[in-house]
Amino acid sequence: MPKKWVLLSLCVCFLCLAVQVRAVDNDKKKEILEQLPQLGPPEDKKPIGAQDFFPLSQGWEWVYSVTAYDPAGKEVSKERLTIKNLASVELEGKKVYPQEYRRKSVNTFYYAQESKGIAAIAVKQGAEGKPNNFEHPLYMFITPLAKGTEVTSGELKLVIDDLKDTVTVPAGTFNNCVKITTINTKNNEEITAWFAEGVGRLKSVIKRPDGRKSEILLESYKK
């Protein structure tokens, strides 16, 4: 057989072998891929929102200690505050979420999901009577969840100072807490509050211009 035909035959053999190997490789690859878990697009994850840090659903309950200090830092009083979420209702055509505050007396604040966060829009003093609307929404938690977010409503100015704070209270130690400072531009009262995802408000420190201070600490909570 002429040399050129031998070379041609060898080329054909190598080509056939390559095709066979590729076929085997493809079959093996297919077999391996079939054994792997099917990876589709990532599941939709619900974005974290205001109610993750300030729950409004019925049945939640929090117990806090409320301690007042004089300008010298001496404790002058200590009380217990219980907050309980009631069933949502409609107030002037708007869905609101009542929170019952029990301390020396009973007051019910009506919260609404506003465009800039969660705010109290009305309050009912005592067990009886009707809710009275606030002139401006009293924001408790603001959005978007980003450091530096600022909201002004009436005399109150709120700013998100931190998203990764660690807070220890009687109820435990919590990481990645949102810290919000509220300034009353009329009387210069300052309130700093910390919120934990899936828990709610952990701690509040109220500072008054005359040096007096109050501290509210979470003792327990239940859903």
C-alpha positions as CSV (number, residue, x, y, z in Angstrom):
1,M,0.0,0.0,0.0
2,P,1.4,3.4,-1.0
3,K,2.7,5.4,1.9
4,K,0.2,8.2,1.4
5,W,-2.7,5.8,1.7
6,V,-1.2,4.4,4.9
7,L,-1.1,7.9,6.3
8,L,-4.6,8.6,5.1
9,S,-5.9,5.4,6.8
10,L,-4.2,6.3,10.0
11,C,-5.8,9.8,9.9
12,V,-9.2,8.2,9.4
13,C,-8.6,5.8,12.3
14,F,-7.6,8.6,14.6
15,L,-10.6,10.6,13.5
16,C,-12.9,7.7,14.2
17,L,-11.3,7.1,17.6
18,A,-11.6,10.8,18.5
19,V,-15.3,10.7,17.6
20,Q,-15.8,7.6,19.7
21,V,-13.9,9.1,22.7
22,R,-15.9,12.3,22.4
23,A,-19.1,10.3,22.3
24,V,-18.1,8.4,25.4
25,D,-17.1,11.6,27.1
26,N,-20.4,13.3,26.2
27,D,-22.3,10.2,27.5
28,K,-20.3,10.3,30.7
29,K,-20.8,14.0,31.0
30,K,-24.5,13.6,30.5
31,E,-24.6,10.9,33.2
32,I,-22.7,13.0,35.7
33,L,-24.9,16.0,35.0
34,E,-28.1,13.9,35.5
35,Q,-26.8,12.9,38.9
36,L,-26.2,16.5,40.0
37,P,-29.1,18.4,41.7
38,Q,-31.0,20.6,39.2
39,L,-30.0,24.2,39.8
40,G,-32.8,26.5,38.7
41,P,-33.0,30.2,39.2
42,P,-32.6,31.3,42.9
43,E,-35.8,31.2,44.9
44,D,-37.4,34.6,45.5
45,K,-36.5,35.8,48.9
46,K,-38.8,38.2,50.6
47,P,-37.0,41.5,51.1
48,I,-36.4,42.6,54.7
49,G,-38.9,45.3,55.6
50,A,-39.9,47.5,58.5
51,Q,-42.2,44.9,60.0
52,D,-39.3,42.5,60.4
53,F,-37.9,44.9,62.9
54,F,-41.2,46.4,64.2
55,P,-43.7,43.6,64.1
56,L,-47.3,44.5,63.9
57,S,-49.0,41.1,63.7
58,Q,-51.6,40.2,66.3
59,G,-50.4,38.3,69.3
60,W,-46.9,39.7,69.7
61,E,-46.1,40.8,73.3
62,W,-43.1,42.5,74.8
63,V,-42.2,43.2,78.5
64,Y,-39.8,46.1,79.3
65,S,-38.3,47.6,82.3
66,V,-38.5,51.4,82.4
67,T,-35.9,53.1,84.6
68,A,-35.6,56.8,85.2
69,Y,-32.5,58.6,86.3
70,D,-31.9,62.1,87.6
71,P,-29.2,64.5,86.1
72,A,-26.6,63.0,88.5
73,G,-27.3,59.5,87.2
74,K,-29.2,58.3,90.3
75,E,-32.1,55.9,89.8
76,V,-35.3,57.6,90.8
77,S,-38.0,55.1,89.6
78,K,-38.4,51.7,88.0
79,E,-41.5,50.4,86.4
80,R,-42.7,47.7,84.0
81,L,-44.2,48.3,80.6
82,T,-46.1,45.7,78.6
83,I,-46.8,46.2,74.9
84,K,-49.3,43.9,73.1
85,N,-50.3,43.8,69.4
86,L,-54.1,43.7,68.9
87,A,-56.0,42.7,65.8
88,S,-55.8,45.1,62.9
89,V,-58.7,47.5,62.4
90,E,-59.8,50.2,60.0
91,L,-59.4,53.8,61.0
92,E,-61.0,56.3,58.6
93,G,-60.7,53.8,55.8
94,K,-57.1,53.0,56.5
95,K,-55.8,49.6,57.8
96,V,-54.0,50.2,61.2
97,Y,-52.4,48.0,63.8
98,P,-53.2,48.8,67.4
99,Q,-50.6,48.3,70.1
100,E,-51.8,48.4,73.7
101,Y,-49.3,50.0,76.2
102,R,-49.8,49.0,79.8
103,R,-47.8,50.9,82.4
104,K,-49.5,53.0,85.1
105,S,-52.4,53.4,82.7
106,V,-53.5,51.9,79.4
107,N,-53.0,53.7,76.1
108,T,-53.5,52.2,72.6
109,F,-51.4,53.5,69.7
110,Y,-52.5,52.9,66.2
111,Y,-49.7,52.2,63.7
112,A,-49.8,52.3,60.0
113,Q,-47.3,51.2,57.3
114,E,-46.4,54.5,55.7
115,S,-44.3,55.2,52.7
116,K,-41.3,56.1,54.9
117,G,-41.7,53.4,57.5
118,I,-44.0,52.6,60.4
119,A,-45.7,55.4,62.3
120,A,-48.3,55.9,65.0
121,I,-51.1,58.0,63.5
122,A,-53.5,58.0,66.4
123,V,-53.8,57.2,70.1
124,K,-56.6,56.2,72.5
125,Q,-56.1,57.1,76.1
126,G,-57.7,54.6,78.5
127,A,-59.7,51.6,77.8
128,E,-62.7,53.5,76.5
129,G,-63.2,56.4,74.1
130,K,-62.1,56.9,70.5
131,P,-58.7,57.3,68.9
132,N,-57.4,60.8,68.4
133,N,-55.3,61.5,65.3
134,F,-51.9,63.0,65.6
135,E,-51.2,66.1,63.6
136,H,-48.1,64.4,62.1
137,P,-47.2,60.7,61.9
138,L,-45.0,59.7,64.8
139,Y,-42.5,57.5,63.1
140,M,-41.0,54.6,65.1
141,F,-39.1,52.8,62.3
142,I,-38.0,54.3,59.0
143,T,-37.0,53.0,55.6
144,P,-35.2,52.3,53.4
145,L,-32.9,50.2,55.6
146,A,-29.6,52.1,54.9
147,K,-27.2,53.9,57.1
148,G,-27.9,57.6,56.9
149,T,-31.6,57.3,56.0
150,E,-33.4,60.4,57.4
151,V,-37.1,61.2,57.8
152,T,-38.6,64.4,59.2
153,S,-42.2,64.5,60.4
154,G,-43.4,67.6,62.2
155,E,-41.0,68.3,65.0
156,L,-39.3,64.9,64.9
157,K,-36.2,64.1,62.9
158,L,-35.2,60.4,62.6
159,V,-31.9,59.1,61.3
160,I,-30.6,55.5,60.9
161,D,-27.2,55.5,62.6
162,D,-26.2,51.9,62.3
163,L,-27.3,48.5,60.8
164,K,-24.8,46.2,62.5
165,D,-25.0,47.2,66.2
166,T,-24.8,44.5,68.9
167,V,-27.1,45.1,71.9
168,T,-27.4,43.2,75.2
169,V,-30.6,43.5,77.3
170,P,-32.1,41.2,79.9
171,A,-33.8,39.3,77.1
172,G,-30.4,38.4,75.5
173,T,-27.7,39.6,73.2
174,F,-28.7,40.5,69.6
175,N,-26.5,41.2,66.6
176,N,-27.1,43.2,63.4
177,C,-29.4,45.6,65.2
178,V,-30.7,48.8,63.6
179,K,-30.0,51.9,65.6
180,I,-32.3,54.9,65.1
181,T,-31.9,58.3,66.7
182,T,-34.9,60.6,67.0
183,I,-34.5,64.3,67.8
184,N,-37.4,66.5,68.9
185,T,-36.4,69.8,67.3
186,K,-38.7,71.8,69.5
187,N,-37.5,70.7,73.0
188,N,-34.2,69.0,72.0
189,E,-35.2,65.7,73.5
190,E,-33.2,62.8,72.0
191,I,-34.4,59.2,71.8
192,T,-32.0,56.4,70.6
193,A,-33.6,53.1,69.9
194,W,-32.3,49.7,68.8
195,F,-34.3,47.1,66.9
196,A,-33.6,43.4,66.1
197,E,-34.9,41.5,63.1
198,G,-37.6,39.0,64.2
199,V,-37.8,40.5,67.7
200,G,-38.7,44.2,67.6
201,R,-37.5,47.1,69.8
202,L,-34.8,46.0,72.2
203,K,-33.8,49.2,73.9
204,S,-34.5,52.9,74.1
205,V,-32.6,55.6,75.8
206,I,-34.4,59.0,76.3
207,K,-32.2,62.0,77.1
208,R,-33.7,65.3,78.1
209,P,-32.0,68.7,77.9
210,D,-31.9,69.1,81.7
211,G,-29.8,65.9,82.1
212,R,-32.6,63.5,83.1
213,K,-32.5,60.2,81.4
214,S,-34.8,57.1,81.0
215,E,-33.8,53.7,79.8
216,I,-36.2,51.1,78.4
217,L,-34.9,47.5,78.2
218,L,-36.5,44.4,76.8
219,E,-37.0,41.7,79.4
220,S,-39.0,39.1,77.4
221,Y,-41.1,38.7,74.3
222,K,-43.4,36.2,72.7
223,K,-45.1,35.8,69.3
